[in-house]
Every structure is written in C-alpha cells, then in structure tokens.
C-alpha cells in the first residue's frame, strides 16, 4: 500500500501541480475522519503518515487524571507514564491506538475526503496563480457560449468574457484563439471565477507593451489612455530618451506596430499623441489630427478653451464629439472647442461691441430700407398710375379716332348716296331721251 500511496501522490503532484506536503496533510485529515467513524474513538485523535516510509500511526489524546471517569477521554497517571515518564496530573498524553486493519479501512473510507481536499487545493492554487496575474493579457480558446457570455478555455481553468466586456459588433467562433485582459478573480463555491475583458483601457496599454520594445524596456512611457472600444482610442506617450521619438516608436516602421494592435482590436482607430508638461501643448496634441490655433486655460475650473481654424472645427470635435471626449479623458481637462470666427464673435459680444454694432446697423439700416421701399412703392405706384392713364388716354384716342373715322366714313357714304340719288334722275332723263328718239324717228318715217 505504501508504494501505491506514494505513486498516487507523485502522480497528483505532476498532474495537478499540488505539492506532496499538501497531499499528505489532506490524507491525514481524511484518516482522522475515517478512524472516528469506524472505531468509536475519543474525539481527540491525531493521525500521522511518515513522509519517508508511508507508515500510518493513530494517536489518541487523553488527559491525565487520578480517577478515570471516561476511558475515551482520560487516563490515570500510572498508565500514562508508560507513554510519557515525565507527565503529571492534568497533562495531555498521546497513546498509540493504531488498528491492525486500519490501512484497508482507511483507504476505502478516506477516498472521497482525499478527493475533495485535492479539489480544494487545486482551486486554491489556481486562484493564487491568477490573482498574481491581474491586469495581464492572456490567450485562450473560445470554448462555448452561455447566453451572451463567452467561455474561454485557459488550460487548467476557464474564464468568462461578459457581454459588457466584449468589443461591440465583434463575433467569436468556437475554437478561435483570442487575447483578453484579466480584469478580476473571484472565489466562489465552484472554484475561482476569472473575469476577462477586451474593452478595458488596460488591454490597450498591455498590447502596446507587448508590441513596442521601447515601452516594455521603459524607454517610452504611457502616460494616459482613453478608449471607446471598437471605434477609437487615444494614447499619450513620452520618451525618457531625447534621441527616441515616442510617437514614432509606437507607430513603428510604416505603421506596422500600431497596425498590428488595431487589427487585434478589430480595426479600432488609434491616435498616438505626445505627452507634455505644458498643459496648452498637451491639450493641443490631444486633439490630433486637428490643428489648433491657440489654447486658453481656466485653471480654477479646470477648463480649456481651444480655438481652431474654421476648416478644422468638425475634425477637432470628431464624429458625435468623439475626438473631443477622448482628448478630455486623457488630459483631465474640460475642453470647449470654438472656431476662430465663433471665438471672435463671442469676444466682441462679451465686451458689448457686437450688440452695439448690430444695433447701429439695424437702426441705420431699417429706415433706409423702409424709405427705399416706400420710394420704390410710390414710384411704382406713380408709374403704374401713369401707365394706366396713358392706356386710358390711348384707348380714348383710339376710340375717338375710330369714332371720327366712322363718322367720316358715314358722311362719305351719305354724300355718295346723295350724289348717286341726284345722278339717277338725270340718267333716267337721258334714258328717256334715248327711248323717245326712236319713236320720233318712226313717226317721222
């Protein structure tokens, strides 16, 4: 049995990574429970397992008294001195009560207890291992999906990627290898629970440490980071070596370093800005890629007024204010962005010039506009009336002309009729003359 016991302990040590001492302690506790259950022993019992030979011994702990009232708890002084010659009344002595068949009984009874203790030891070991690795990046396999959470296999245990810690619109496939950030490790009744994240700002920092040697070695330092996972991030860096450009080191040759990190984050855009002790310069850099004209600080309210060219206003604010929000997060300042035209108008309005100018323009402009309108309206009215009069006059003239022509034509027609009437009797006379002549001629004949 001893050889089998040692072989089993060595195998557990290799497979589970649990030390032999922990396994022997678990075995001793299990044997105590088995002995009490099978031999109706005293409540105070100690079991030892020899680490070299594997020999098991059971000791009953009894109190030394003058008169024994309970055999399972007490022993008289004469009998106690057989085991400990120097014991006195009131001392605790241990008596060897190991049964002959205890090995077989112990193996059967202590099996479940040993297994349970091994599980507890394994869970404790996993917990201690991952607690020390908080805020580190770990790689695992997508094992399965529980509701909307992703379960990632880390080898000896599993981690949970909650839906809130997943990059928006990112899809995972079973068996896919993913990198995650260890966010928290909790103790539960089912063992340690490891919570990982892909949206945490620390994940971005760790990825840069892994990808950029200058950051890992401490030459380039990450001062601040802000992130809207899946969309855009900003990273403020500074170099401890004047000969090394911090932004260039993070970007890498032809952008290879930052591109690798962006690919890991599913195409997330990353702005790397240079950190500065001067707040004005730092805020101007933080609004990159927009160009800043000037920065005015209000140190009491921790507010910065940033003035940008009119053409850079939308770029400085970003899509739905994203660029301004990220800049405010990494700088710690409340940022108010204005274009040069807007700032000029605000400045004039603050000193009262803008209102007076507008008022004077209105007071001077409105009457002129009204006068011009009235003059225009009156001129238009006069012109219209003149046009109407001319039209009416023309109509009258035309009517008179037509009337005159009509009267003249009628007079002419009358005269012609009268002249025709006068001429017709003469013609009749002529005709009559012409008719009488033949008669007369005939008479004459």
C-alpha positions as CSV (number, residue, x, y, z in Angstrom):
1,X,0.0,0.0,0.0
2,X,2.8,2.3,0.8
3,X,4.2,2.1,-2.7
4,X,0.8,2.7,-4.2
5,X,0.2,5.6,-1.9
6,X,3.5,7.3,-2.8
7,X,2.9,6.6,-6.5
8,X,-0.6,8.2,-6.4
9,X,0.8,11.2,-4.5
10,X,3.6,11.7,-7.0
11,X,1.2,11.4,-9.9
12,X,-1.2,14.0,-8.4
13,X,1.7,16.3,-7.8
14,X,2.7,16.2,-11.5
15,X,-0.8,16.4,-12.9
16,X,-2.4,19.0,-10.6
17,X,0.7,20.8,-9.6
18,X,0.0,20.3,-5.9
19,X,2.9,19.8,-3.5
20,X,3.3,16.5,-1.6
21,X,3.1,18.2,1.7
22,X,-0.4,19.5,0.9
23,X,-1.5,16.0,-0.2
24,X,-0.1,14.3,2.9
25,X,-1.9,16.9,5.1
26,X,-5.1,16.1,3.3
27,X,-4.6,12.4,3.7
28,X,-4.0,12.8,7.5
29,X,-7.2,14.8,7.9
30,X,-9.1,12.1,5.9
31,X,-7.7,9.3,8.0
32,X,-8.8,11.0,11.3
33,X,-12.3,11.2,9.9
34,X,-12.2,7.5,8.9
35,X,-10.9,6.4,12.3
36,X,-13.6,8.2,14.2
37,X,-16.3,6.8,12.0
38,X,-15.2,3.2,12.3
39,X,-13.7,2.7,15.8
40,X,-15.9,4.9,18.1
41,X,-12.8,6.6,19.3
42,X,-12.2,9.6,21.5
43,X,-12.9,13.0,20.0
44,X,-9.2,13.9,20.2
45,X,-7.3,11.8,17.7
46,X,-4.2,12.5,15.6
47,X,-3.1,10.6,12.6
48,X,0.4,10.8,11.1
49,X,1.8,9.5,7.8
50,X,5.5,9.0,7.6
51,X,6.8,11.0,4.6
52,X,9.7,8.5,4.0
53,X,8.1,5.1,4.6
54,X,4.4,5.8,4.3
55,X,3.7,4.2,7.7
56,X,0.4,5.3,9.2
57,X,0.0,5.8,13.0
58,X,-3.1,6.8,15.0
59,X,-2.7,8.5,18.4
60,X,-5.5,9.1,20.9
61,X,-5.0,12.2,23.0
62,X,-6.0,11.7,26.7
63,X,-6.0,13.8,29.8
64,X,-4.0,12.5,32.8
65,X,-6.2,12.3,36.0
66,X,-6.2,10.4,39.3
67,X,-9.6,8.7,38.8
68,X,-10.7,7.8,35.3
69,X,-14.4,8.6,34.6
70,X,-14.3,8.2,30.7
71,X,-12.0,5.8,29.0
72,X,-12.2,7.7,25.7
73,X,-11.0,11.0,27.2
74,X,-9.0,10.3,30.4
75,X,-6.2,8.0,31.6
76,X,-4.7,7.5,35.1
77,X,-1.2,8.7,36.0
78,X,0.3,5.1,36.3
79,X,-0.8,4.1,32.7
80,X,0.1,7.5,31.2
81,X,3.7,7.3,32.4
82,X,4.2,4.2,30.3
83,X,4.0,6.5,27.3
84,X,5.5,9.6,28.9
85,X,7.5,9.1,32.1
86,X,7.6,12.8,32.9
87,X,3.8,13.5,32.6
88,X,1.9,15.0,35.6
89,X,-1.8,15.3,36.6
90,X,-3.6,17.5,34.1
91,X,-1.2,16.9,31.1
92,X,-2.3,15.5,27.7
93,X,-0.6,12.3,26.6
94,X,-0.8,10.6,23.2
95,X,-1.4,6.8,23.1
96,X,-0.8,4.7,20.0
97,X,-4.1,3.1,19.1
98,X,-3.4,2.1,15.5
99,X,-5.7,-0.8,14.5
100,X,-4.2,-3.7,12.6
101,X,-6.6,-3.4,9.6
102,X,-6.6,0.3,9.6
103,X,-4.9,0.6,6.2
104,X,-7.6,-1.2,4.2
105,X,-10.5,0.6,6.1
106,X,-8.7,4.0,5.7
107,X,-8.2,3.5,2.0
108,X,-12.0,2.9,1.5
109,X,-13.3,5.5,3.9
110,X,-10.9,8.3,3.2
111,X,-11.2,8.2,-0.6
112,X,-13.9,10.9,-1.0
113,X,-12.3,13.1,1.6
114,X,-8.9,13.0,-0.1
115,X,-10.5,13.8,-3.5
116,X,-12.4,16.7,-2.0
117,X,-9.3,18.1,-0.4
118,X,-7.3,17.7,-3.6
119,X,-10.0,19.7,-5.4
120,X,-9.9,22.4,-2.8
121,X,-6.1,22.5,-3.0
122,X,-6.3,22.7,-6.8
123,X,-8.8,25.6,-6.7
124,X,-6.7,27.5,-4.2
125,X,-3.7,27.0,-6.4
126,X,-5.5,28.3,-9.5
127,X,-6.8,31.3,-7.5
128,X,-3.4,32.2,-6.2
129,X,-1.9,31.8,-9.7
130,X,-4.4,34.1,-11.4
131,X,-4.6,36.7,-8.6
132,X,-0.9,37.4,-9.2
133,X,-1.6,37.9,-12.9
134,X,-4.3,40.5,-12.6
135,X,-4.2,43.2,-15.4
136,X,-2.2,40.9,-17.7
137,X,-3.0,39.7,-21.2
138,X,-3.8,36.0,-21.6
139,X,-4.5,33.9,-24.6
140,X,-7.2,31.2,-24.6
141,X,-9.6,29.3,-26.8
142,X,-13.3,30.1,-27.3
143,X,-14.9,27.0,-25.7
144,X,-18.6,27.7,-25.7
145,X,-21.3,30.4,-25.2
146,X,-23.5,30.8,-22.2
147,X,-26.4,33.2,-23.0
148,X,-24.4,36.1,-24.4
149,X,-21.2,35.5,-22.4
150,X,-18.2,33.8,-24.0
151,X,-16.4,31.0,-22.0
152,X,-12.7,30.9,-22.8
153,X,-10.5,27.9,-22.0
154,X,-7.3,28.8,-20.3
155,X,-6.0,25.3,-19.9
156,X,-6.4,24.4,-16.2
157,X,-9.5,26.5,-15.8
158,X,-12.0,28.7,-17.7
159,X,-12.5,32.4,-17.9
160,X,-15.7,34.4,-18.6
161,X,-15.9,37.2,-21.1
162,X,-19.1,39.1,-20.2
163,X,-21.1,40.8,-22.9
164,X,-20.3,44.2,-21.4
165,X,-16.6,43.5,-21.8
166,X,-16.9,42.5,-25.5
167,X,-16.0,44.8,-28.3
168,X,-19.2,45.9,-30.0
169,X,-20.1,44.1,-33.2
170,X,-17.3,41.6,-32.6
171,X,-18.1,37.9,-33.4
172,X,-16.4,34.9,-31.9
173,X,-16.1,31.4,-33.3
174,X,-15.7,28.2,-31.3
175,X,-12.1,27.1,-31.2
176,X,-10.8,30.6,-32.1
177,X,-7.8,31.9,-30.2
178,X,-8.4,35.3,-28.5
179,X,-6.4,37.6,-26.3
180,X,-8.1,39.0,-23.2
181,X,-7.2,41.2,-20.2
182,X,-7.6,39.6,-16.8
183,X,-10.0,42.0,-15.1
184,X,-10.9,40.2,-11.8
185,X,-10.5,36.9,-10.0
186,X,-13.2,35.8,-7.5
187,X,-13.6,33.0,-5.1
188,X,-16.8,31.0,-5.4
189,X,-18.2,27.7,-4.1
190,X,-17.5,26.2,-7.5
191,X,-13.9,27.4,-7.6
192,X,-12.2,30.6,-8.7
193,X,-14.1,32.7,-11.3
194,X,-11.9,34.6,-13.7
195,X,-13.4,37.7,-15.4
196,X,-11.6,38.9,-18.6
197,X,-12.2,41.9,-20.8
198,X,-11.4,43.2,-24.3
199,X,-12.8,46.7,-23.9
200,X,-10.7,47.8,-20.8
201,X,-8.2,50.6,-21.3
202,X,-5.5,48.5,-19.7
203,X,-5.9,46.0,-22.5
204,X,-4.7,48.7,-24.9
205,X,-1.7,49.5,-22.8
206,X,-0.7,45.9,-22.4
207,X,-0.9,45.3,-26.1
208,X,1.5,48.3,-26.7
209,X,3.8,46.8,-24.1
210,X,3.9,43.5,-26.0
211,X,4.3,45.1,-29.4
212,X,6.6,48.0,-28.7
213,X,10.0,47.0,-27.1
214,X,10.7,50.6,-26.0
215,X,7.6,50.6,-23.8
216,X,8.5,47.2,-22.4
217,X,12.0,48.4,-21.5
218,X,10.8,51.6,-20.0
219,X,12.4,53.9,-22.6
220,X,8.9,55.1,-23.7
221,X,6.3,55.6,-21.0
222,X,2.5,55.5,-21.5
223,X,1.2,58.5,-19.5
224,X,-2.5,58.2,-20.2
225,X,-5.0,56.3,-22.4
226,X,-8.7,56.7,-23.3
227,X,-10.8,54.4,-25.3
228,X,-14.2,53.9,-26.9
229,X,-13.9,50.2,-27.7
230,X,-14.4,49.3,-31.3
231,X,-14.3,52.9,-32.5
232,X,-11.3,55.0,-31.5
233,X,-8.6,55.3,-28.8
234,X,-6.0,57.8,-27.8
235,X,-2.7,57.1,-26.2
236,X,-0.4,59.7,-24.6
237,X,3.3,58.7,-24.6
238,X,6.6,60.4,-23.5
239,X,10.2,59.4,-24.1
240,X,12.8,59.2,-21.3
241,X,15.5,59.3,-24.0
242,X,15.7,62.5,-26.1
243,X,17.1,60.6,-29.1
244,X,13.9,58.5,-29.3
245,X,10.6,59.8,-30.7
246,X,7.9,58.3,-28.6
247,X,5.2,58.6,-31.2
248,X,7.4,57.1,-33.9
249,X,8.4,54.2,-31.7
250,X,4.8,53.3,-31.1
251,X,3.8,53.7,-34.7
252,X,6.7,51.6,-35.9
253,X,8.2,51.2,-39.4
254,X,5.5,52.1,-41.9
255,X,2.9,51.9,-39.1
256,X,3.4,48.2,-38.6
257,X,3.3,48.2,-34.8
258,X,0.1,50.3,-34.4
259,X,-1.5,48.4,-37.3
260,X,-1.0,45.1,-35.6
261,X,-2.7,46.4,-32.5
262,X,-5.5,47.9,-34.5
263,X,-6.0,44.5,-36.2
264,X,-6.2,42.8,-32.8
265,X,-8.9,45.3,-31.8
266,X,-10.9,44.6,-35.0
267,X,-9.9,47.8,-36.8
268,X,-10.2,50.2,-33.9
269,X,-8.5,53.6,-34.8
270,X,-5.7,54.6,-32.5
271,X,-4.3,58.1,-32.1
272,X,-0.9,58.3,-30.5
273,X,-0.1,61.8,-29.1
274,X,2.9,63.2,-27.4
275,X,2.6,64.0,-23.7
276,X,3.9,67.3,-22.5
277,X,4.2,69.0,-19.1
278,X,2.8,72.2,-20.6
279,X,-1.0,71.8,-20.5
280,X,-1.6,74.0,-23.5
281,X,0.7,71.9,-25.7
282,X,-0.6,68.7,-24.3
283,X,-4.2,69.6,-25.0
284,X,-3.3,70.8,-28.5
285,X,-1.6,67.4,-29.1
286,X,-4.5,65.5,-27.6
287,X,-6.9,66.9,-30.3
288,X,-4.8,65.4,-33.1
289,X,-5.3,65.1,-36.0
290,X,-6.9,68.5,-35.9
291,X,-4.7,71.6,-36.0
292,X,-5.1,74.0,-33.0
293,X,-4.6,77.8,-33.3
294,X,-4.4,78.5,-29.5
295,X,-5.4,77.2,-26.1
296,X,-6.7,79.3,-23.2
297,X,-6.7,77.7,-19.8
298,X,-9.0,78.4,-16.8
299,X,-7.1,76.7,-14.0
300,X,-9.7,77.3,-11.3
301,X,-12.4,75.5,-13.2
302,X,-10.0,73.1,-14.9
303,X,-11.4,74.2,-18.3
304,X,-9.6,74.8,-21.5
305,X,-10.9,76.9,-24.4
306,X,-9.5,75.6,-27.7
307,X,-9.5,77.8,-30.8
308,X,-9.2,76.1,-34.1
309,X,-9.4,77.3,-37.7
310,X,-12.9,77.3,-39.2
311,X,-12.0,74.4,-41.5
312,X,-10.7,72.3,-38.6
313,X,-13.8,72.6,-36.3
314,X,-15.6,69.4,-37.3
315,X,-12.3,67.5,-37.3
316,X,-11.5,68.7,-33.8
317,X,-14.9,67.8,-32.4
318,X,-15.0,64.4,-34.2
319,X,-17.9,62.2,-35.1
320,X,-20.6,62.8,-32.5
321,X,-18.0,64.6,-30.3
322,X,-15.8,61.5,-30.1
323,X,-12.4,63.2,-30.6
324,X,-13.1,65.9,-28.0
325,X,-14.4,63.4,-25.4
326,X,-11.2,61.2,-25.7
327,X,-9.0,64.3,-25.6
328,X,-10.8,65.4,-22.4
329,X,-10.3,62.0,-20.8
330,X,-6.5,61.7,-21.4
331,X,-5.8,65.3,-20.4
332,X,-8.2,65.6,-17.4
333,X,-9.4,69.0,-18.7
334,X,-12.9,70.0,-19.7
335,X,-12.4,71.2,-23.3
336,X,-14.5,73.8,-25.1
337,X,-13.8,74.0,-28.8
338,X,-14.6,77.1,-30.9
339,X,-13.7,78.1,-34.4
340,X,-11.8,81.4,-34.9
341,X,-15.0,83.1,-36.2
342,X,-17.1,81.9,-33.3
343,X,-14.5,83.0,-30.7
344,X,-14.2,86.4,-32.3
345,X,-18.0,86.8,-32.1
346,X,-18.1,85.7,-28.5
347,X,-15.3,88.1,-27.6
348,X,-17.0,91.0,-29.3
349,X,-20.3,90.1,-27.7
350,X,-18.6,89.8,-24.2
351,X,-17.4,93.4,-24.4
352,X,-20.6,94.7,-25.9
353,X,-19.3,95.6,-29.3
354,X,-21.1,93.1,-31.3
355,X,-24.5,94.1,-29.9
356,X,-23.9,97.9,-30.5
357,X,-22.7,97.3,-34.0
358,X,-25.7,95.1,-34.8
359,X,-28.0,97.7,-33.1
360,X,-26.4,100.6,-35.1
361,X,-26.7,98.6,-38.3
362,X,-30.3,97.8,-37.5
363,X,-31.2,101.4,-36.5
364,X,-29.4,102.9,-39.5
365,X,-30.4,100.2,-41.9
366,X,-34.1,99.7,-41.2
367,X,-35.2,103.3,-42.0
368,X,-33.2,103.3,-45.2
369,X,-34.7,100.0,-46.2
370,X,-38.1,101.4,-45.3
371,X,-37.5,104.7,-47.2
372,X,-36.2,102.8,-50.2
373,X,-39.2,100.5,-50.0
374,X,-41.6,103.4,-49.7
375,X,-39.9,105.3,-52.5
376,X,-39.9,102.2,-54.6
377,X,-43.5,101.6,-53.8
378,X,-44.6,105.2,-54.5
379,X,-42.5,105.3,-57.7
380,X,-44.0,102.0,-58.8
381,X,-47.5,103.3,-57.9
382,X,-46.9,106.6,-59.8
383,X,-45.6,104.7,-62.8
384,X,-48.5,102.3,-62.7
385,X,-51.0,105.2,-62.5
386,X,-49.2,106.9,-65.3
387,X,-49.3,103.8,-67.3
388,X,-53.0,103.4,-66.6
389,X,-53.7,106.9,-67.6
390,X,-51.7,106.6,-70.7
391,X,-53.5,103.4,-71.6
392,X,-56.9,105.0,-70.9
393,X,-55.9,108.1,-72.9
394,X,-54.7,105.8,-75.7
395,X,-58.0,104.0,-75.6
396,X,-59.9,107.2,-75.7
397,X,-57.8,108.5,-78.5
398,X,-58.3,105.3,-80.4
399,X,-62.0,105.3,-79.7
400,X,-62.2,109.0,-80.8
401,X,-60.1,108.1,-83.9
402,X,-62.3,105.2,-84.6
403,X,-65.4,107.3,-83.9
404,X,-64.1,110.0,-86.2
405,X,-63.2,107.6,-88.9
406,X,-66.6,106.0,-88.6
407,X,-68.3,109.4,-88.7
408,X,-66.2,110.4,-91.7
409,X,-67.0,107.2,-93.5
410,X,-70.7,107.5,-92.7
411,X,-70.6,111.1,-94.0
412,X,-68.8,110.0,-97.1
413,X,-71.3,107.2,-97.6
414,X,-74.2,109.7,-97.1
415,X,-72.7,112.1,-99.6
416,X,-72.1,109.3,-102.1
417,X,-75.7,108.2,-101.6
418,X,-77.0,111.7,-102.1
419,X,-74.8,112.2,-105.2
420,X,-76.0,108.9,-106.6
421,X,-79.6,109.8,-105.9
422,X,-79.1,113.1,-107.7
423,X,-77.4,111.5,-110.7
424,X,-80.0,108.8,-111.1
425,X,-82.8,111.2,-112.4
426,X,-80.6,112.6,-114.9
427,X,-79.7,109.2,-116.1
428,X,-83.4,108.4,-116.3
429,X,-83.9,111.5,-118.3
430,X,-81.1,110.6,-120.5
431,X,-82.6,107.1,-120.9
432,X,-86.0,108.6,-121.6
433,X,-84.5,110.8,-124.2
434,X,-82.8,107.9,-125.8
435,X,-86.1,106.0,-125.9
436,X,-88.2,108.8,-127.4
437,X,-85.9,109.4,-130.3
438,X,-86.7,106.1,-132.0
439,X,-90.4,106.8,-131.7
440,X,-90.0,110.1,-133.1
441,X,-87.9,108.7,-135.8
442,X,-90.6,106.2,-136.6
443,X,-93.2,108.9,-136.7
444,X,-91.0,110.9,-138.9
445,X,-90.7,108.0,-141.2
